[in-house]
Amino acid sequence: MNCTDLVHTYLDKISKCIHLNAFVEIYSEEALKTASSLDLKKHDSSTWGSLYGVVIGIKDVLCYKDHLVTAGSAILKNHKAIYSATAVQRLLDEDAIIIGNLNCDEFAMGSSNENSVYGKVLNALDEDRVPGGSSGGSAVAVLADLCMVSLGSDTGGSVRQPADFCGIIGMKPGYGRISRFGLLAYASSFDQIGIFSKNTEDVAILLRVMSGVDEYDSTCSDSVVPNYPDLLQTDKKFNIAYFPQSLTHPSLDPEIKNAIEQMIAELKEKGHKVTPIDFNYLDYVVPAYYVLTTAEASSNLSRYDGVRYGYRTPRPINDLSDLYKKSRSEGFGKEVKKRIMLGTFVLSTGYYDAYYAKAQQVRRLIVEKTNEIFSNNELILMPTVPSPAFRFGEKSNDAIEMFLGDLYTVYANLAGIPSISLPLFKHSNGMPFGLQVLSNNLDEASLLQFSNQLMKEKVNTN
Ligand code: GLN
């Protein structure tokens, strides 16, 4: 099969699955054009990039020059990127084919994909259930084979949680591993671009391509990027920690608890060292996350003011502040407005110390505890989500319950460490769920090596 045939196959599949609502825009013509130019160099593989012919979808928060980028929001309706994100450009430079941009919760705020201006994305495993969020379109596109791999963004679990709900792999690298240049910001000290795939090899290849220093993002690490694909195969035994508190939490589904406990026992049998470690901050991670991310969001989203780009109210205006008020009230959805207001509140004089400064202190304690854990261990194990994919509408009127679903994922973003969700388990209700593995900052290599061992074993036992 050549690249053109391949793209045709994906486009057919996409048109058959259009009701899943995974895509915001499909770049049919352009993808075919790229494919045919790749086919011209078919006979000389020495000219191929490392992603030659790999068909990729990107979340609607990643800039791709001259293409729509709207963050699932009316405030960016019809907005086209004027440059490409570094991560996207690096994929293109390696001969990838970008097939479209993918639906998500507005400004990546949500856990169910019910907050997009384009409507909800359906979980292809059970269309009455949510695909997870905020990168729901990216997860469903990989699950339903509408592209080979996809990109999402993960501020508090938006790659790992939809991967868990859709039964695929979702990986968030450590903070600073991949440049955030060209990623529409939600909470800048948490945001990372992440990868969806069905196998560890593809995660390793994409991570290698996108990682590394970037002059446009000063928070991007300049540490050497290992050759992840070459390092993947190893039978190394790991030192692994887990938090007993994470398994006794009242919100955890008993079947998920059993599966993780059984996994811990099996890993010990196989010769890994698995140690329980007290982690007393679990009840603080969700509050700290929502205080800090909404504070950062209230600042980041102040740029959408109806003046330079995006939506501007068509109604008559009295003055500049009236223009801001009308444009922002009409352009932002409910969840985003709620978070901007919450963020503005926690930063306001009189409340700053009680909320924002306190949450920063909690974050500091979490980082210190994390450093201590990784001084003796290479990995941490946890559930990814307390329960499998829920039904549409089930949690949309209960913000607290929705937020509590982020219990296990926000820790990695608070600590800035890499984390992956591996599709290893199935619930008796028929839905999949994942094992979450975390590693020390910028030690994605150990994370991928261990993940590869588990995924290979899964294939062998099936
Ligand atoms: N569900 C979380 C939230 O709503 C995570 C979002 C994300 O990672 N972008 O904030």
Residues whose N, C-alpha, C, O or C-beta is under 5 A from the ligand:
A	BS01	LIG	A108 M109 G110 S111 G133 S134 S153 D154 T155 G156 G157 S158 D406
